Amino acid sequence: MLPAINEKRMVQLFCELARITSLPGKEGAVARRLSVLLKFMGAEVRADDAGRKTGGETGNLIARFPGTVHGEPFLLCAHMDTVGPADNVRPVVRGDRVTSDGTTVLGADCKAGIAVILETVRLLQENRVPHPPIEAVFTVSEEMALLGAKYLDYGSLRSRCGLIFDSEQPIENVVVSAPAADKMDIRVYGAAAHSGMAPEKGISAIKVVSDALSRMKLGRIDGETTANIGFISGGNAINIVPPLVELSGEARSHDPAKLKRQTRHMEDCVKKAVRKVRVRDGARTIVPRYEFLVERKFPNLRIEKTSQVLALVAAAMREEGLKMKPSPSGGGTDSNILYGHGIKAPVLATGMRDVHTTGEYLDLRDFFACARLTLRVLEGWARLENAGN
């Protein structure tokens, strides 16, 4: 029989962490506090150089706990940063939830996950529950396009499987798939001219872009794919034919092949609109041109139904009287980046709700349930390792 979660300790730890401001790039204070706690628990702790690469106060924290069974280590991961407003967070415990005082976010995204990890490891140690070696990773700048995970020192990690704690879905929902995303920065160059005296000598970049956007498939493309143009800027004055328009957008898909097609489609729309236009200025032909820069924000995530970790989560759910629901997500988490590096880690819900708002709260029932599930998964992983030896 597994030990009971120390609910009071979990809430106290979460509230302590929530009070520490840790915006992206400003995680130094919470990282120092976590380092103290982790070392007191017997972990070997180090920060990688992600902070130097991103211009932040600290790198990702990597903590290693020895196991009581030999075998492959298991990864537990949550991010240290939160969105704002996050100055002077005042957690308030009300019944079965924790809220802020309404003037800031709470920071349950993702300090609830950090508290789950620490409480789970403490229970394993205090009650001598058989467990594998554990690699606990606390990332920086997750809210800034997963920067910390992108610059994580993967060479120092041995885990190939694990759990990520970063979902606000109901506790039974386990995120097993998430889309890859392409970010696009587009520039369309026309030709300036006086709009009252010689408009025929100009090429309106706004008009070219309008034509391109009229052809472009945006929004929900299919059940796996979305696309959006989220920023557009251009023009100098109302009496100048606009020579430049800048756009930024993205495409996402759970299927990398579909993502490639959607990104190519969006560029083709721009290309066709540009090629349609040309003007004569005496003996000179003026044509517009464009730049279309694509950056892969993050790879997709796809945890197979045959995954050992998923089987352990499903078994843990049954033991808790729950039924696991493998679920997709429309957004990216650190799990996407880890998956791109060969680490398969589904995403567990932690009880956080209404994240990125001042109405954010932590559902304590799901918070405690997440810790119990994690405890069962780690104990199950230890049994698998023993059976394989």
Secondary structure, DSSP 4 states (H G I P E B T S, - for coil): -PPPP-HHHHHHHHHHHHTS---TT--HHHHHHHHHHHHHTT-EEEE-THHHHHT-S---EEEEE--SS-S--EEEEEE----SS-TT---EEETTEEE--SSS---HHHHHHHHHHHHHHHHHHHTT-----EEEEEES-TTTTTHHHHT--GGG---SBEEEEEE-S-TTEEEEEE-EEEEEEEEEE-B--BTTT-GGG-B-HHHHHHHHHHH---EE-SSSEEEEEEEEEE-S-TTB---EEEEEEEEEESSHHHHHHHHHHHHHHHHHHHHT--EEETTEEE--EEEEEEEEEE--EE--TT-HHHHHHHHHHHHTT---EEEE-SS--HHHHHHHTT-B--EEE-SEESTTSTT-EEEHHHHHHHHHHHHHHHHHHHHHHHHH-
